[in-house]
Amino acid sequence: MKVNIVYTSEQFSRPIAYTLDLMLSILGVEHDIQPYSEATIKDNDNILMISYGHEMLSINAVRHIHIYQSNLFGRGYKTLSSMPRLPLKTWNGLPVIYEGNGHIKDFIVRNGNVIETNIDIVASSFFMLSRYEEILVDAQDEYGRFPATASIAYKENFLTRPIVNEYIDLLWNWIDSLELGFKRRKLWNGKDFAACLTHDVDTVRKWSMDNIYHEILCCGSMALKKRKPLSAGSRMTKAALSMLSLNDPYWSFNSIMNLEERYGFSSSFYFFGGGRNPKDATYSIHDNKMSRLLLEIQDRGNEVGVHGSFDSYNNLEILRYEKANLEELVGNISSIRQHFLRFHVEQTFAIYEELGIGCDVTLGFANHEGFRAGICLPFHPYNIEKDKPYDVIEIPLTIMDCTLGAARGLGIEEAWQSVESLLAAVKGHGGCIVLLWHNSYMDKFEYPGYAGIYARILKYIAENNGMGMPAKTIYGDFQQFC
């Protein structure tokens, strides 16, 4: 049994069909999508019609859902005039990014088996998935990134909600209520949700001679200039204990893998392939110790991916070199994350396509946790310039360790509460949460409490019927229908 979908705005057939196809594919509902002018519609009790347009379409279908179209796909498309009007309206607490133009009394009106809605879930979802606002709004932080605070999701207080999943759930509720026996797809092989566990390896050594000298200067300044001898003594004691440990505290790879293996999980580790900017790594993957580490990570069932250097996100040749350099050691690279989460939604995806990189896990905000693309599932982003989906699959980043403390200033318990809330939201939607925990954040002296948060995360996943896995595995699974 199929859902038959028709739309009237043929000029915008590609973004409309892309969005509807993504939503129905996630639900696992077989469907056909056609322009209204070409559709052959037969009156049949077992047919469900979904239509999308500015006016209610004349369709002789017993079961019919009509989504009234808003003004996104129109003359103002790709101009600031097409941006959502703030403040947004809501329906039962659900933010309505784009409101349809239908003349109905409420956002949703039902008459028997005919449902009409002014919640334009198509335009609203496309807005989030395509990162439409990032193409139109000129906003950058000091690292050239689009900041969370510039996003409508932040301004309207739904950044920590996977709103596209909420729209998909709403569509499912309409379909299911018409009692045609459609079955919703179950993901994750019997698990309730997935966690994509990732680690960016920015540095592997804490205690170089330069760092020891810097630490001595800091403690001396704290004791003499700031007149805090007790604090200076405490800091020096912690530093000495860290220096005297058998391993440098940043060389935490074995402990990370041991912790994850305790629950049957595995993860992705992202290494620089040879960055040339001072903001990049101080290690070389060709050092014997490093090359052995990379192979050990793979041998234990984990993924080694490329960590694009500071200047690689918009430079094809730099990233080509770094990818090839890493692949000489570990074989074909499946996934990538950009350093500092530097990302341009048009340039970076285009570079990935050119280099044959199939999967990215960068698309999150550095200064706030949440759902930058509004979704907690893998998806193909949309190339607005070429009017087609990218070949790349994005598994969007949800939480980064340093976002919680350094960027947001949350205490340990506050940080855990935010993480737990996002875990619960993803579990509720049967989605995938992407976690970034740096190897350096396992240092209990420098980042007290963060190793504990990561341990609590893994425990939560295991106890709530979730599964922790690397990006490579999720990418492989979702290529079937994403």
N, C-alpha and C positions, 0 to 999 in steps of 0.2 A: 504494500500500500504506500502511496506517495502523497506528499503535500504538493499541491499545484500553486505556484506563486506567479503573480503578474504585477507589472508596474507600468506606469504611464510616461514617466520622464525618460524617454529613450536617449536623450542627449547625455544623460548621466547613468546609462545602463551599467557601465562597468563598476563604479563604486557601489551602486545599489546592489547589484548581483553579488559582488564580493562580500558585502556585509551580511546579506541574507544567507548566502551559502555558508559562511563561517559559522553563523549562529545555528543553522539547522544541522551542519556537520558535527558540531560539538554535541548537540542533542542526540545525534545518531539517527535522525529522521530522514528517510529518503525523500528527495524532492526534485521538482523541475522548476526552473525559473525562466520566464519568457516575458517579452514586452506584450502589453495588452493587445496591441494591434495584430499580433501574430498568434495569439492564444486561441485554441479551440476548446470551448468550455461546454461540457455536457452536464445536464442535470442528472445527478446520481447521488443516492443517499450515502454512499461510501466515499465520496470525494470531499476533501477539505480544501477550500480555496483561501489563500492569503493574498490580499491585494494591497498595493502601495501607491497612493496618489493623492492629489489635492482634493479630489471629489470622490464620494462613494461610488464605486463602479457598479454598473448594472450587470450582475452575474447571477445566473440561475443556479445557484448552488445551495443545497440545504444547509450546509455548514460553511460559514464564511467569516473570516477575520479581516477587517479593513483597518490599515494603519494610515491615518491622515498624514500627508507629507508636510514638512515644514519648509522654510525658505533657504535651507543650506544649499540644496541642489537647485540653483537658479541663476539669475543674472549676476548676482553678487559673489558667486562661487570663487574661491581663492582670493577674495578681498576682505578687508576688515569689516565691511558691512555685513558679512555672513556670519560673524562671530556670535555666539550666544549672548542674549541680553541678560544682564545681571540686575538684581538678584534673581536666581532661578526660582521657578515655581516647583512645588513638590506635590506628589500624590502618595498618600499614606507613608510619608517620610522619605519617599524615593525622589531624588532630584531629577527633574525633567530638563535635560540640557537643551533639547529642541522640542518646541510645542507645535503640533500639527495645526493645520488651518481649518479643520472640520467644524461645522456649526452644530456641535452637540453640547448637551447640558453639563457634562462632567468629562473628566479625562478618559473614563471608560464607560461605555453605554452598551448594555446587552439586551437584545430582544430575541428570546428563544435561542436559536443556534447561530445567531448573527451578532458578532462583537465588533464594535467600532471604538477606536481609541485615538486620542490626540497626543498620546505619548509617542513621539516619533523615535522609536527604539532603533530604527535604521540609521538616521542621521546622527543621533546621540552616540551610538556605538562607533560609527565611522569616525566621528570627531575624536574620540579617545584613541582608537586603534591606529589611526593614521598619524597621530600627533599633529593634527591640523593646526593647532594654535602655535606650535613651535616653528612652523613654516611662515606664519603670518606675523607673529609678535616678535619684535626685536628686543630681546631681553637676554643678558648674559651676566654671569658672575665673573670673578677675577680669573677663572680658569677657562673662560669661553663657553661655559655650560649654561643651558637653559635652567634657571633655578626653580625649585618647587614653589617658591612664593609667587612666581609669575603665573602659575597655572590656575585655571579655573577650578580644578579639583581642590586645590589648597584654599583658594579664596572662598569657595562655597562649602568647605569643610567636609568633603567626601574623599579626600586623598587616601584615607585608610580603609576605604570600601572598594571592593572590586565591582564597580558599578556596571560594567559590561556584562559580567556574570549575573548581576541582578536583573538586567534587561533580558538576558537569555532565559533566566528562571521565570520571568513574567510571561514571555512568549510560550514557554512550556506549559505554564498553568492554563493559558488560553487553549492550547492544543489539547491538553489532557482533559480539560473540562468538557470537551465536545464528544468524548467517549467513543473514539473510533479505534481504540486498541493500540495506539502507538506506544512503543516502549522506549524509554530514555536510555541512552548508551551508558554503560558502567565502565569507568576507567580504572586503571591501576591494578588490574588483575586481582580483584577482590579486596584491595585496600581502599580505605575511605578517602585518602588524599596522598599526595606525593610531596616530598621535600627535596629540592635540588640543592645539594650541599656543595659549596664551592669555597675555595681558598685562593686569594691572590697573594703571590709570593713577591713582595716588593723588595724585601731584604732578607738575608739569611743569617746575618751576624749582628749582634748588638755590641759586643765588646771588642772593637778595634782600638788601637792606641789612641786614635783621635777622639773616640767616644769616651774612653777612660779619662783622658785629659779634660774633656768638656765636663764630665761629671764632677771631677775634682774642683774645677772652677765654679760650677753651680753651687756646690756645697759650701765652698769658701765664701762666695758672695752671700749665700743665705745666712751664714754664721756671722760674718763681719759687717756687711753693709745693711742687711735687713735685721740684724740682731736677733736672729732666731736660731741659737745654737742647738737647741733640742731638736728642732725640725731638721736642721742640717745633719745632726748625728743620726737621726732616724733614717734619713735618705741615704747617707753613706753606708749605714749598716745593711740596708736592703741591697744597695749596689754591690757591696762586698760579698754578701751571701750569693747574689746572682752570679758574680764573677767566679766564685769558688765552686759553683756547681759543675758537674761533670760535662754538661753540654751547654753551649750558648743557649739562652732562653728562647731565642728566635728560631733555633733549630728544633722545632717542636713537631716535626712531621710524623715521627714514630708514635708519639703520644696521641696525636690527632687520629691517625689511622687505627690505633689500638682502641680508642674510645668509640669510634664509629663501628668497628668490627664487632664490638661487644653486643651491638644491636642488629648485626647483620647488614649494616649499611656500607656504602662506599661513596666516593666524592670526586670532585674535579679540582685539580691544582693547576693554577695558571702561572706560567713562567715567562719572563722576558726572553725573547729570542736574540737579543743583542741591541738594546736601546743605546742611543748615542747622546742623549740629553742628560745633564747632571741630575734631573729630577727622577731619572730611571734607576734601575738596580745597580748595585756595586758588585754583583756577582757575575760570573761567566758560566754559562751552562756547559762549557767545554772543559772546565776544571774536572779532574777525576772524581772528586767527591760529589760534585753536582751531577755529573752524568750518571754516576751510580745511583744517586737519589732518584732521578727521573725514572730510571728503569725499575727500581724497587717499587716506586709508586704504582707503575703499570702492572708489575708482577703481582701486586696485592689486589688487583681488580679495580683500581682507580683510574681516572682519566688524567692525562697531561694535556692541557690546552695552552694556547698562546695568550700572553698578557701583552696586548698592544701597548707600545711605549707612549710616552707623553705626546709626542708629535705624530703618531701614526694614524690617528682617527680620521684625518683628512688628507693623508699622504700615501698614495698607492705604492710608490717604490719603497718607502720605509717599511711598510707592513709586509710587502712581498719578501723583502730581505729577512725580516724577523721570522716570518712563518717558515720560509725555506730553511733557515738556520736551525730552528727547533725540530723540524721534520727530519733533518739529517740524523738526529739522535733517536727520536721516538716514533717515527713513521707518520702516517697521515693524521693531520689535525682536524678534529671535528668541530670544536667550539672555541670561542674567543671571548675575552672581556677586556675592555679598554681601561688603561691606567687613569686614575683620578675620575673615572666614569666620564671622561671627555667623549662627546658623541654629537654628531650632527645627523639628524634623521634622514636627510637626503644623501649627503656625501658618504657617510660611513657605510650605510647599507650597500650603496653602489660599489664601493671598494671591495666589500665582502663578495659581492656577486662576481666581480672581475677576477678575484683570487680563488674562487670556488670554496669559500668558507660557508658551511651550511648552517651554522647555529651561533647565535650571539646571546650572551647573558648580561649585557651592560645596562639595559634600559630601565634604570631606576634613578631616583634623585639622591645626590650626595648629601644634601642638607635636610632631608626628611624621609623617613621610612614610608612605605605605602605602594600604591599601584599607579605608576606613571602612565601606563597605557590603559588603565581601568580594568585590566583583566588578569586573572591568576591561572592562565593556561597558556601553553605555547600557541603561537599564531604566526601567519605570514603578514608582516607589515605591508602597508600600501604605498606604492610609488605614485604620488600625486602628479608629479611632472610627466611621467610616461603613462599614467592612467592604467596601472596594472599592479598586481601584488609583486613584491620582491620574492626571489627564490629562497632567500634566507628565512629560517625559522627563528623567531625571537622567543626566548624564555625569560620574561622580564624580571629583573631584580626587585626583590621586595624589601629586604633588610640588610644593611651593612653595619658591622660592629661600630666603626668610628662615627657613623651618623648619630647613634644613640647618645654617646658621651661627648665627643669633641664638638660635633655640630649642634646638637640639641641640648647638651648640658644636663641630661637625665641622670639621676642617681641609679644605682644598681637595681633597686627594687622597681623604680619607675620604668627603667629600661626593660626589665623582664615583663612587667605588666603590658607594655606596648607590644613586645614580641608575642606574648601569649594571646593577646587580642587578635593579632594578625594570623597566628596559627589557627585560632578558632574560626576566623572568618573564612580562611582557605578551606579548612575541613568542612565547614558548612556548605560550601559550594562544590565540594569534591574536586578541588583544584590542585594547583602546584605552587608552593611557596619557594622562592629562591633566596637562599641565605648566603651571605658573604662574611666569612670569619677569617681574618688574616692570621697567618702563622705567628706573627709578632704579638697578636692580642691574646695568645695563650701565656704570655709572660705575666705571672701573678704579682710580680713586684711593680712593674710599670703600669699594668692595666688590671688592678685588683678587681676581682669579681667577674671578669669577662670570660675566663675559662669556665667558671661556674655556670654562667648563663648558657654557654654553648652545651655544656653537659645537660642542663635542664631542658634545652631544646630537643636534644636527641631522645631524652627520656620521654618527653611529651609526645613526640612523633610515634615512638614505639608503643606507648600505652594507649594511644588514641587511634590505633589501627592505620597508621601511616607508614610510608616507606621512604627511606633516605637513599638517594641515588645520584650518580653524576649526570651532568648535562648530556653527555654522549648517549646514555641509555634513553633518556626522555626524548631526545631528538630522534633517535631510531624508531621509537614506538610511535611518535606522532607524525612521522612522514607518511604513514598510511592514510591519514585523512585530514591532516592540518592544511 
